[in-house]
Amino acid sequence: MRRTPALSTAIALVIVALSGCVSLPESGPVVPADNEGSFADELGSRYLPNPPQPGESATDIVRHFLEAMTATPIQTNSAAEFLTEDAQASWEPEGETIVYGDATQPKGQTRVSVALTDAHVLDSRGVFAGRLPPADRTFSFRMTIEEGQWRIDDPPDALIVPRYWTDDQFRPVDVYFFDPTARILVPEPVSVPRGEQFATALTRSLLAGPGPALAQVSRNFLPPQLTLGLSVPVDADGIADVALQGDGSSMSAEEAELAAVQLAWTLRQDPAIRSIRLTADGQPLPGQSSLIRVEDGAQYGPADFSSSTSLLALRDGRLVSGQPDAMTPVDGLAGQQDYGFTDFAVSLDSTQVAGITDGGTSVLLGPTFARDGLLDQVVSGATSLLPPVWDFADRLWLVDRTSQGAQVTLIDRQGPRLVDVPGVTGERVRHVLVSRDGSRLVSVVRRPGRVRGEERPPRDQVVTSRIQYDDRGDLLAVTDARRLPWPTGERPRIRDIAWRTATSVAVLYPIRELVQVRTLTVDGAPVDASVASPTLGGDYRYLIGSPEIGGALFAASAQAYTDLTEADRNPEPADVDLSTLTYTG
């Protein structure tokens, strides 16, 4: 059995800035802490750091300053006590967050230095902004005597916290925007505080927008003039009160509906919320009812609600569907006739099939359920085609592995054409995924093994690109491929990749005589420590996955398959007559 490769998140600190510091609100609506399913009880014990003690050394002040940033519930009033009065007035820790794995003991006196290891940066929205370069991982604090005590005079405008703390205090989630055509939601990963601030932090991150780097990748229907007040309270009936400030009357009814969909998809991640009361300056948005259900907008889901959850495969060259132990031929010629497919992909709405033929050199395309006629040959003379991939807009993506490296072809309403993907085009590409929303291209690229002049075995890298469109859905460009950091010192030879969620991929690779499946987030952020990396015995070669929420992820070999989402991972015998097992897309 084999399948067609279809095509801690960062622990970011999204914190409310109040009165020049970061703190929980001290007034305003009360958020009940006893709602069923609320995250308010996830924080466990509370921690209020001690203030500076008389006679502490300069190094003690810096060490305790860093410790004070781990206050629970989240606040930096305690940390500010270790600063001079002038520094307290100007410090803006909400500007960015630095999360580190470990830190050296502070050294020095008038200048106290601390070096961080395994550090990365998060912006004010909770979006992963990359790993901190080695040259920027040492912080030097200027110390001053104020009223006879050492104090920090020049703190960096950042919250600096250890990862073990953020793993406990924050939850990786997605905020939702639309594609440029406003037909499907595009999720962007962030991390926000658990507990009573969860809904507030989610809403603030959404209102901050996708950022300029995602222009023509995603679109925000919440206008920038709308801001959030103090918080988003959730009452005992599960109603979240999102009271925006600003005039929303200039929005059209269609824009208001799409803005409400973004909010519903974002806030449905809080299990305490059932409905949303959305207002702007006390008034509902144009054309919107007073209450919005969090289940609204299912038709815009990033996994494409129209897609089938059944598996697809080839048996004797014919297309079959169902579950691994019960596959039946599809209705139509593709299920009745052998077209010589070696790989294939079915569109998300199941209406079209694209098959690789002639030893990986040709592509046939046509209706999945046609009862007569022929499939059209849309590509011929290729070298070695990877399995085709569909996105929601019926755009078909192809990658040909030529002697000069990979060539990427897009087939859409304008016909087939080559697409330049910097970092992928011309490289040794092993696998390719395209997200169902059409916004991401994820590839496995094999790189030379030479390191500092020393020959080593080639290593595989997972790289990701963003795809830009105009408002009609026509391709504009694909951004430079960015490497997703590998979380360990291993140099993997990747066997397969598959979508795990809409913003993460599963990676299958051998480790000694076993295989392991590791999850990578599409933004390159460290994966939450709670995400398992199962290790399996057996010659598993393929992953079968889909971004559907709660969807199964299978590992398969020629002899067996196993459901990695089940607690009991005993392998099941594979149907040896099946090949190219996959989902739609």
ZISULWO-V277109 format. One record per residue. RES is the residue in one small letter. D_FIRST is the distance of its C-alpha to the first C-alpha in Angstrom with 1 decimal. Layout:
BEGIN
RES | D_FIRST
RES | D_FIRST
END
This chain:
BEGIN
m | 0.0
r | 3.8
r | 6.9
t | 10.4
p | 13.0
a | 15.5
l | 18.5
s | 31.3
t | 31.5
a | 35.0
i | 37.5
a | 40.2
l | 43.6
v | 44.7
i | 48.2
v | 51.2
a | 54.1
l | 57.4
s | 60.8
g | 59.6
c | 57.3
v | 54.0
s | 54.5
l | 53.8
p | 56.2
e | 59.4
s | 60.4
g | 59.1
p | 57.1
v | 55.9
v | 52.1
p | 51.7
a | 50.0
d | 49.2
n | 46.9
e | 44.1
g | 40.9
s | 43.0
f | 42.1
a | 45.8
d | 45.3
e | 42.4
l | 44.8
g | 46.2
s | 49.5
r | 51.7
y | 53.0
l | 56.2
p | 57.0
n | 60.5
p | 62.7
p | 64.3
q | 66.6
p | 70.1
g | 70.2
e | 66.5
s | 65.8
a | 64.2
t | 61.0
d | 61.0
i | 61.4
v | 58.3
r | 56.2
h | 57.3
f | 56.8
l | 53.1
e | 52.9
a | 54.6
m | 51.8
t | 49.6
a | 51.9
t | 50.3
p | 50.5
i | 50.1
q | 53.4
t | 55.1
n | 58.7
s | 58.6
a | 57.4
a | 60.0
e | 62.7
f | 62.1
l | 63.0
t | 66.5
e | 67.9
d | 67.3
a | 63.7
q | 63.1
a | 64.4
s | 62.2
w | 58.9
e | 55.9
p | 52.9
e | 51.0
g | 50.6
e | 47.5
t | 45.8
i | 45.0
v | 42.5
y | 42.6
g | 41.0
d | 44.3
a | 47.9
t | 50.7
q | 54.0
p | 56.4
k | 59.0
g | 62.3
q | 65.1
t | 66.3
r | 62.8
v | 60.0
s | 56.6
v | 53.2
a | 50.0
l | 46.6
t | 43.2
d | 39.8
a | 41.5
h | 40.3
v | 42.2
l | 41.8
d | 44.0
s | 46.1
r | 43.5
g | 41.1
v | 38.9
f | 37.5
a | 39.7
g | 38.4
r | 39.0
l | 42.6
p | 43.6
p | 45.0
a | 48.4
d | 48.6
r | 47.5
t | 51.1
f | 53.4
s | 57.2
f | 59.3
r | 62.9
m | 65.1
t | 68.5
i | 71.1
e | 71.9
e | 74.5
g | 74.4
q | 70.6
w | 67.7
r | 65.5
i | 62.7
d | 64.1
d | 61.2
p | 57.9
p | 54.9
d | 54.1
a | 50.8
l | 49.6
i | 48.5
v | 46.4
p | 44.0
r | 40.4
y | 40.6
w | 43.0
t | 41.1
d | 38.0
d | 40.1
q | 42.2
f | 39.8
r | 36.7
p | 34.2
v | 34.0
d | 33.9
v | 36.7
y | 36.2
f | 37.5
f | 36.9
d | 35.5
p | 38.3
t | 38.1
a | 38.4
r | 35.4
i | 33.0
l | 33.4
v | 32.6
p | 32.3
e | 33.8
p | 33.4
v | 36.6
s | 37.7
v | 40.7
p | 42.9
r | 42.1
g | 44.9
e | 47.7
q | 47.1
f | 43.5
a | 44.2
t | 47.0
a | 44.9
l | 42.0
t | 44.6
r | 46.3
s | 43.2
l | 42.4
l | 46.0
a | 45.9
g | 43.5
p | 40.6
g | 43.0
p | 44.0
a | 41.0
l | 38.9
a | 41.3
q | 39.5
v | 36.2
s | 37.3
r | 40.4
n | 42.5
f | 44.6
l | 46.6
p | 49.6
p | 50.8
q | 54.2
l | 52.7
t | 52.7
l | 52.2
g | 55.2
l | 55.2
s | 52.1
v | 49.8
p | 51.1
v | 49.0
d | 51.1
a | 50.6
d | 49.1
g | 46.3
i | 48.0
a | 47.7
d | 50.9
v | 50.0
a | 53.5
l | 53.3
q | 56.4
g | 57.2
d | 57.8
g | 54.8
s | 56.9
s | 56.1
m | 52.5
s | 51.6
a | 50.2
e | 46.8
e | 46.8
a | 47.8
e | 45.0
l | 42.3
a | 44.0
a | 43.8
v | 40.1
q | 39.6
l | 41.7
a | 40.0
w | 36.4
t | 37.8
l | 39.9
r | 37.4
q | 35.9
d | 39.0
p | 38.5
a | 42.3
i | 42.6
r | 42.5
s | 44.7
i | 46.4
r | 50.0
l | 50.0
t | 53.4
a | 55.0
d | 58.6
g | 58.6
q | 57.5
p | 54.2
l | 52.4
p | 53.3
g | 51.8
q | 50.1
s | 50.9
s | 52.2
l | 49.0
i | 45.4
r | 42.6
v | 39.8
e | 37.3
d | 38.9
g | 37.0
a | 33.6
q | 33.2
y | 33.4
g | 30.5
p | 28.6
a | 25.2
d | 26.7
f | 27.7
s | 26.8
s | 23.1
s | 20.8
t | 19.1
s | 16.5
l | 12.9
l | 12.1
a | 9.4
l | 10.0
r | 10.5
d | 12.7
g | 13.5
r | 14.8
l | 14.4
v | 13.7
s | 14.3
g | 14.9
q | 13.3
p | 9.9
d | 12.0
a | 14.1
m | 13.0
t | 16.0
p | 17.0
v | 18.9
d | 22.6
g | 23.7
l | 23.0
a | 19.6
g | 18.4
q | 20.5
q | 20.5
d | 18.2
y | 19.3
g | 17.2
f | 15.1
t | 12.7
d | 12.6
f | 14.5
a | 16.3
v | 18.3
s | 21.7
l | 22.5
d | 24.6
s | 22.0
t | 24.7
q | 23.3
v | 20.2
a | 20.0
g | 17.7
i | 17.5
t | 18.6
d | 20.6
g | 18.6
g | 18.6
t | 22.3
s | 22.8
v | 22.1
l | 22.7
l | 23.9
g | 25.2
p | 25.4
t | 22.3
f | 24.4
a | 26.7
r | 27.8
d | 29.5
g | 30.0
l | 27.8
l | 25.7
d | 27.7
q | 26.8
v | 27.6
v | 26.6
s | 27.0
g | 27.7
a | 25.4
t | 24.3
s | 20.7
l | 19.6
l | 17.3
p | 15.5
p | 18.4
v | 19.6
w | 22.1
d | 24.8
f | 27.0
a | 29.5
d | 27.3
r | 27.4
l | 24.6
w | 23.9
l | 22.7
v | 22.6
d | 23.3
r | 23.3
t | 26.5
s | 28.6
q | 30.8
g | 28.1
a | 26.2
q | 27.7
v | 27.0
t | 27.7
l | 28.4
i | 28.7
d | 30.9
r | 34.0
q | 35.7
g | 33.2
p | 31.1
r | 32.6
l | 31.9
v | 32.0
d | 33.2
v | 31.4
p | 33.4
g | 31.4
v | 28.3
t | 29.8
g | 30.3
e | 28.1
r | 25.0
v | 22.5
r | 18.9
h | 17.7
v | 19.5
l | 19.9
v | 22.8
s | 24.1
r | 24.5
d | 28.2
g | 28.1
s | 30.1
r | 27.7
l | 25.7
v | 23.7
s | 22.6
v | 21.5
v | 24.1
r | 24.4
r | 28.1
p | 30.2
g | 30.8
r | 34.6
v | 36.4
r | 40.2
g | 40.3
e | 38.1
e | 34.9
r | 31.8
p | 28.1
p | 26.8
r | 25.8
d | 23.6
q | 25.3
v | 24.3
v | 26.8
t | 27.7
s | 30.0
r | 31.9
i | 32.2
q | 35.6
y | 36.7
d | 40.0
d | 40.9
r | 39.5
g | 36.1
d | 36.6
l | 35.1
l | 37.8
a | 36.2
v | 33.5
t | 34.8
d | 34.4
a | 31.2
r | 31.9
r | 30.2
l | 28.8
p | 30.3
w | 28.1
p | 29.5
t | 29.8
g | 31.0
e | 27.6
r | 26.6
p | 22.8
r | 20.3
i | 17.9
r | 14.2
d | 13.6
i | 15.8
a | 15.8
w | 18.8
r | 20.0
t | 23.2
a | 25.2
t | 26.8
s | 24.3
v | 21.0
a | 18.6
v | 18.0
l | 15.5
y | 17.2
p | 17.8
i | 21.1
r | 22.3
e | 20.0
l | 18.3
v | 16.6
q | 18.4
v | 17.9
r | 21.2
t | 22.6
l | 24.8
t | 27.3
v | 27.7
d | 31.4
g | 31.0
a | 32.8
p | 32.2
v | 29.8
d | 31.5
a | 31.8
s | 30.4
v | 26.9
a | 24.7
s | 22.5
p | 20.3
t | 19.6
l | 16.7
g | 16.5
g | 13.3
d | 11.3
y | 9.7
r | 9.1
y | 8.5
l | 10.7
i | 10.9
g | 14.6
s | 17.7
p | 21.4
e | 22.4
i | 24.8
g | 23.3
g | 19.8
a | 16.8
l | 14.8
f | 11.4
a | 10.0
a | 6.4
s | 5.5
a | 4.2
q | 6.7
a | 7.4
y | 8.0
t | 11.7
d | 14.0
l | 16.2
t | 19.0
e | 19.7
a | 22.3
d | 20.6
r | 17.3
n | 16.5
p | 12.8
e | 11.6
p | 9.8
a | 6.3
d | 6.8
v | 6.0
d | 7.7
l | 5.8
s | 5.1
t | 7.1
l | 7.1
t | 10.7
y | 14.2
t | 17.3
g | 19.0
END
